Amino acid sequence: MDQITEFIDMHAHYYGGGIVEALEARKARPFLEPAPGGGRQMVAMNGAFPFTEAYFDPEVGLAEMRAGRLTHRLLTFPGALGVDLLPADEIAADISAFNDHLAQLHAQTDGALIGLAGVPLANMALACAELRRIRRDLGLPGVILPSDYFNTLEDLEEMRPLLEAAQEYGCHIMLHPGLKVGAEPPPRPADYVQYRLSAVDLQSSASQVALTVILSDMLELYPDVSFQIVNLGGTLPFIFERLESIARHRNPDAPFPTERLRRLWYDCASLGPRALEAAVKLLGADRIMLGSDYPIFKDDPVTHALEPADLTLEEKALVASGTARALFERLERLRAAKI
């Protein structure tokens, strides 16, 4: 591992750039309020959590990056909060200002911080216009979108205009757990809520999203769009053989297209070495990137996941930064060819 000098965290979240002030002014979820024991808490769709400087102060994040040997980090718009689902006349200007701030952070940190933007999803015309601006004018790599828009083919249809806009300049899209505009959070489990929601249900959701992408026409219609599936594709590295068996026994003329999984990109956020090993065997290290899910999770992904994984040095180098670098270079070539 001493030979690897670049480590790119491709899954982290950021709530600065004016979002704090916007949420302080709100009284309905999502919003910020004083915490009972002091400080502040974020009241989100699935409950409240302590809101510390790690969420909005880039200097705090940079210090933790350096402590964990991370050289670069992809910061995303806080899509899981549902900010991008709010009425466009209420939030569109704040989202644009946040995206401008991400571009400024990239310049101010000599490229150490890379921004994944948000768009106002309640107004598709505005969302498409902002996506074009993100790629054409700001040079940000892409956007984060709520994965509930990709749970089924019917859900996907609502995203067609945005995907067509993404195709114009090439675009990277992280499909992250999140609701659709107007949707209510699903009923909470009766027990063990954190484990059932944040692990079992989330991993299943990531798998559903990946299935929609590879089984639909998305890869053919939007070849210049790269899709990032979080958390190593959910349960896919562990159930792909069952998927193949189902097709072999029930649809022998239509094998399950396992090879299409390698046309997506994945991060290992909040997972460990055993999961990473399984994913590399199925998907290839050239499709997998580091991820921390910072500041929600604070484990250093280099020490926690990559270093102890039973992978070759070449595979570790790809996961550490090689896959992400190749992705960024591809996106810049696409953008440069079209502006």
C-alpha positions as CSV (number, residue, x, y, z in Angstrom):
1,M,0.0,0.0,0.0
2,D,3.0,2.3,0.4
3,Q,3.2,2.5,-3.4
4,I,-0.3,4.1,-3.6
5,T,-0.2,7.8,-3.0
6,E,-3.6,8.9,-4.1
7,F,-6.9,8.0,-2.4
8,I,-10.2,9.4,-3.7
9,D,-13.3,9.2,-1.5
10,M,-16.2,9.0,-4.0
11,H,-19.1,9.1,-1.5
12,A,-19.3,11.9,1.0
13,H,-22.0,14.5,1.8
14,Y,-21.9,18.3,2.4
15,Y,-24.5,20.6,3.8
16,G,-22.7,24.0,3.5
17,G,-22.9,26.5,0.7
18,G,-26.0,28.2,2.1
19,I,-28.1,25.1,2.7
20,V,-27.7,25.5,6.5
21,E,-29.3,28.9,6.4
22,A,-32.1,27.7,4.1
23,L,-32.9,24.9,6.5
24,E,-32.7,27.1,9.6
25,A,-35.5,29.2,8.1
26,R,-37.8,26.1,7.7
27,K,-40.3,24.7,10.1
28,A,-41.3,21.5,8.2
29,R,-39.0,18.6,7.4
30,P,-36.2,18.9,6.6
31,F,-35.2,21.7,9.0
32,L,-32.6,22.6,11.6
33,E,-33.5,23.3,15.3
34,P,-31.7,23.6,18.6
35,A,-31.0,20.2,20.1
36,P,-32.4,19.3,23.6
37,G,-28.9,18.9,25.0
38,G,-27.3,21.9,23.3
39,G,-26.1,22.4,19.8
40,R,-28.3,21.8,16.8
41,Q,-30.1,18.8,15.2
42,M,-31.2,18.1,11.7
43,V,-34.8,17.0,11.6
44,A,-34.9,14.8,8.5
45,M,-37.4,12.5,6.8
46,N,-36.6,9.5,9.1
47,G,-35.9,11.3,12.3
48,A,-33.4,13.7,13.8
49,F,-29.6,13.6,14.1
50,P,-26.9,15.8,15.7
51,F,-25.7,18.4,13.3
52,T,-22.0,19.1,13.8
53,E,-19.5,21.2,12.0
54,A,-18.4,18.1,10.1
55,Y,-21.6,18.5,8.0
56,F,-21.0,22.0,6.7
57,D,-17.4,23.2,7.5
58,P,-15.0,22.1,4.7
59,E,-12.0,22.7,6.8
60,V,-13.2,20.1,9.4
61,G,-13.7,17.6,6.5
62,L,-10.3,18.4,5.0
63,A,-8.5,17.8,8.3
64,E,-10.3,14.4,8.7
65,M,-9.4,13.6,5.1
66,R,-5.7,14.2,5.7
67,A,-5.8,12.2,8.9
68,G,-7.2,9.2,6.9
69,R,-4.7,9.6,4.0
70,L,-7.5,10.7,1.6
71,T,-6.2,13.1,-1.0
72,H,-9.5,13.9,-2.7
73,R,-13.2,13.7,-1.8
74,L,-16.4,13.9,-3.8
75,L,-18.8,16.0,-1.9
76,T,-22.5,15.6,-2.8
77,F,-25.5,17.9,-2.4
78,P,-27.5,16.6,0.6
79,G,-30.0,14.8,-1.6
80,A,-31.1,12.2,1.0
81,L,-32.5,15.1,3.1
82,G,-35.1,15.8,0.4
83,V,-34.0,19.4,-0.1
84,D,-34.1,18.9,-3.9
85,L,-37.8,17.8,-3.6
86,L,-39.0,21.1,-2.2
87,P,-41.1,23.5,-4.3
88,A,-38.8,25.0,-6.9
89,D,-39.8,28.6,-6.3
90,E,-38.7,28.0,-2.7
91,I,-35.4,26.2,-3.2
92,A,-34.1,26.5,-6.8
93,A,-32.0,29.7,-6.1
94,D,-30.5,28.0,-3.0
95,I,-29.6,24.9,-5.0
96,S,-27.9,27.0,-7.7
97,A,-26.0,29.0,-5.1
98,F,-24.9,25.7,-3.5
99,N,-23.6,24.4,-6.9
100,D,-21.7,27.6,-7.4
101,H,-20.1,27.1,-4.0
102,L,-19.0,23.6,-4.9
103,A,-17.2,24.9,-8.0
104,Q,-15.5,27.5,-5.8
105,L,-14.5,24.9,-3.3
106,H,-12.8,22.9,-6.0
107,A,-10.8,25.9,-7.1
108,Q,-9.9,26.9,-3.6
109,T,-8.6,23.5,-2.6
110,D,-6.6,22.9,-5.8
111,G,-9.0,20.1,-6.8
112,A,-9.0,18.2,-3.5
113,L,-12.7,18.7,-3.0
114,I,-14.9,17.7,-6.0
115,G,-18.6,18.6,-6.1
116,L,-21.6,16.6,-7.1
117,A,-24.5,19.0,-7.6
118,G,-28.2,19.1,-6.9
119,V,-31.1,20.1,-9.1
120,P,-34.6,21.3,-8.2
121,L,-36.6,18.2,-9.0
122,A,-40.1,19.7,-8.4
123,N,-39.7,21.6,-11.7
124,M,-38.2,19.4,-14.4
125,A,-37.5,22.3,-16.8
126,L,-35.5,24.1,-14.2
127,A,-33.8,20.9,-13.2
128,C,-32.7,20.2,-16.8
129,A,-31.5,23.8,-17.2
130,E,-29.5,23.6,-14.0
131,L,-27.9,20.3,-15.0
132,R,-26.8,21.8,-18.3
133,R,-25.3,24.7,-16.4
134,I,-23.5,22.4,-13.9
135,R,-21.7,20.6,-16.7
136,R,-21.3,23.3,-19.3
137,D,-20.5,26.3,-17.2
138,L,-19.4,25.1,-13.8
139,G,-17.5,22.0,-15.0
140,L,-18.8,19.9,-12.1
141,P,-18.8,16.2,-12.9
142,G,-22.6,15.6,-12.4
143,V,-25.4,15.3,-9.9
144,I,-26.9,13.2,-7.2
145,L,-30.5,11.9,-7.7
146,P,-32.9,10.1,-5.4
147,S,-32.9,6.4,-6.2
148,D,-36.6,6.0,-5.8
149,Y,-36.9,7.4,-9.3
150,F,-35.1,4.3,-10.5
151,N,-36.9,1.6,-8.5
152,T,-39.1,0.5,-11.4
153,L,-39.4,1.2,-15.2
154,E,-42.5,3.3,-14.4
155,D,-40.5,5.5,-12.0
156,L,-37.7,5.8,-14.5
157,E,-40.0,7.5,-17.1
158,E,-40.3,10.6,-14.9
159,M,-36.5,11.0,-15.2
160,R,-36.3,10.8,-19.0
161,P,-36.0,14.6,-19.6
162,L,-33.2,14.9,-17.1
163,L,-31.3,11.9,-18.5
164,E,-31.6,13.4,-21.9
165,A,-30.1,16.6,-20.6
166,A,-27.4,14.6,-18.9
167,Q,-26.5,13.0,-22.1
168,E,-25.8,16.3,-23.9
169,Y,-22.4,17.1,-22.2
170,G,-21.8,13.8,-20.5
171,C,-22.6,13.5,-16.8
172,H,-22.0,11.4,-13.8
173,I,-25.0,10.5,-11.7
174,M,-24.9,9.1,-8.2
175,L,-28.2,7.2,-7.5
176,H,-28.5,7.7,-3.8
177,P,-31.3,6.5,-1.5
178,G,-34.0,9.2,-1.5
179,L,-37.7,9.9,-2.1
180,K,-39.5,11.2,-5.1
181,V,-41.2,14.6,-5.2
182,G,-44.4,14.4,-3.2
183,A,-43.7,11.0,-1.7
184,E,-44.0,10.2,2.0
185,P,-41.3,8.1,3.8
186,P,-42.3,4.5,4.0
187,P,-43.7,3.2,7.4
188,R,-41.0,2.7,9.9
189,P,-40.3,-0.9,11.0
190,A,-41.7,-1.9,14.4
191,D,-38.3,-2.8,15.8
192,Y,-34.5,-2.5,15.2
193,V,-35.2,0.5,13.0
194,Q,-31.6,1.5,12.3
195,Y,-30.5,-2.0,11.2
196,R,-33.7,-2.7,9.1
197,L,-33.8,0.7,7.4
198,S,-30.1,1.7,7.1
199,A,-28.7,-1.7,6.3
200,V,-31.1,-4.4,5.1
201,D,-33.6,-2.1,3.3
202,L,-31.0,0.2,1.9
203,Q,-28.9,-2.6,0.4
204,S,-32.0,-4.1,-1.2
205,S,-32.9,-0.7,-2.6
206,A,-29.4,-0.3,-4.2
207,S,-29.8,-3.7,-5.9
208,Q,-33.3,-2.7,-7.2
209,V,-31.8,0.5,-8.7
210,A,-28.9,-1.4,-10.4
211,L,-31.4,-3.8,-11.9
212,T,-33.5,-1.0,-13.4
213,V,-30.4,0.5,-15.0
214,I,-29.0,-2.7,-16.5
215,L,-32.4,-4.3,-17.6
216,S,-33.8,-1.1,-19.1
217,D,-32.6,0.9,-22.2
218,M,-30.7,3.4,-20.1
219,L,-27.2,2.2,-21.0
220,E,-28.0,2.4,-24.7
221,L,-29.9,5.7,-24.8
222,Y,-27.5,7.6,-22.5
223,P,-24.1,6.2,-23.3
224,D,-22.3,9.4,-22.1
225,V,-23.9,9.2,-18.7
226,S,-22.1,7.2,-16.0
227,F,-24.3,5.8,-13.2
228,Q,-22.8,5.3,-9.7
229,I,-24.6,2.7,-7.5
230,V,-23.8,3.2,-3.9
231,N,-22.7,0.6,-1.3
232,L,-21.2,-1.8,-3.8
233,G,-24.5,-2.4,-5.6
234,G,-26.3,-3.5,-2.5
235,T,-26.9,-7.2,-2.3
236,L,-25.9,-7.9,-5.9
237,P,-22.4,-9.3,-5.2
238,F,-24.1,-12.0,-3.1
239,I,-27.2,-12.9,-5.0
240,F,-26.1,-12.6,-8.7
241,E,-25.8,-16.4,-8.9
242,R,-29.4,-16.8,-7.8
243,L,-30.4,-14.2,-10.4
244,E,-28.6,-16.3,-13.0
245,S,-30.3,-19.5,-11.7
246,I,-33.7,-17.9,-11.9
247,A,-33.1,-17.0,-15.6
248,R,-31.6,-20.4,-16.4
249,H,-34.5,-22.3,-15.0
250,R,-37.4,-20.0,-15.8
251,N,-36.2,-18.0,-18.8
252,P,-33.6,-20.2,-20.5
253,D,-33.8,-18.1,-23.7
254,A,-33.0,-14.9,-21.8
255,P,-30.0,-15.3,-19.5
256,F,-29.6,-12.8,-16.8
257,P,-27.2,-10.1,-18.2
258,T,-24.6,-10.2,-15.4
259,E,-22.0,-8.7,-17.7
260,R,-24.0,-5.5,-17.9
261,L,-23.3,-4.8,-14.2
262,R,-19.8,-4.0,-15.3
263,R,-21.1,-1.0,-17.2
264,L,-21.9,0.8,-13.9
265,W,-19.7,2.3,-11.3
266,Y,-19.8,1.5,-7.5
267,D,-18.5,2.8,-4.2
268,C,-17.7,0.9,-1.1
269,A,-19.2,3.5,1.3
270,S,-19.8,2.2,4.9
271,L,-18.7,-1.4,4.0
272,G,-15.7,-3.4,4.8
273,P,-13.0,-5.7,3.3
274,R,-15.1,-8.9,2.9
275,A,-17.8,-7.1,1.0
276,L,-15.1,-5.3,-1.1
277,E,-13.5,-8.6,-2.0
278,A,-16.8,-10.1,-3.2
279,A,-17.6,-7.0,-5.3
280,V,-14.2,-6.9,-7.0
281,K,-14.6,-10.6,-8.0
282,L,-17.9,-9.9,-9.6
283,L,-17.6,-6.3,-10.9
284,G,-13.9,-5.8,-11.3
285,A,-11.7,-3.3,-9.5
286,D,-11.9,-1.0,-12.5
287,R,-15.6,-0.3,-11.6
288,I,-15.2,0.2,-7.9
289,M,-14.2,3.3,-5.9
290,L,-13.5,4.2,-2.3
291,G,-16.4,5.7,-0.4
292,S,-16.8,6.8,3.2
293,D,-20.4,8.2,3.6
294,Y,-18.7,11.0,5.6
295,P,-19.8,12.6,7.9
296,I,-22.7,10.2,8.6
297,F,-20.0,7.5,8.9
298,K,-16.5,8.4,10.0
299,D,-14.6,5.2,9.4
300,D,-11.4,5.8,7.3
301,P,-12.1,3.7,4.2
302,V,-8.4,3.1,3.5
303,T,-7.7,1.5,6.8
304,H,-11.2,0.1,7.4
305,A,-11.9,-1.4,4.0
306,L,-9.2,-1.3,1.4
307,E,-6.0,-2.1,3.3
308,P,-7.2,-5.4,4.9
309,A,-9.0,-6.6,1.8
310,D,-7.5,-9.7,0.1
311,L,-6.8,-7.9,-3.2
312,T,-3.8,-7.5,-5.4
313,L,-1.8,-4.3,-5.3
314,E,-3.1,-3.5,-8.8
315,E,-6.7,-4.0,-7.7
316,K,-6.2,-1.8,-4.6
317,A,-4.6,0.9,-6.7
318,L,-7.7,1.0,-8.9
319,V,-10.1,1.1,-6.0
320,A,-8.0,3.8,-4.3
321,S,-8.0,6.2,-7.2
322,G,-7.4,4.6,-10.6
323,T,-11.1,3.9,-11.3
324,A,-12.2,7.4,-10.2
325,R,-9.4,9.1,-12.2
326,A,-10.4,7.2,-15.3
327,L,-14.0,8.3,-14.7
328,F,-13.2,11.9,-14.3
329,E,-11.0,11.9,-17.4
330,R,-13.8,10.4,-19.4
331,L,-16.2,13.0,-18.2
332,E,-13.9,15.9,-19.1
333,R,-13.3,14.5,-22.6
334,L,-17.0,14.3,-23.2
335,R,-17.6,17.8,-21.9
336,A,-14.7,19.3,-23.9
337,A,-15.9,17.7,-27.1
338,K,-19.4,19.3,-26.7
339,I,-18.8,22.8,-25.4
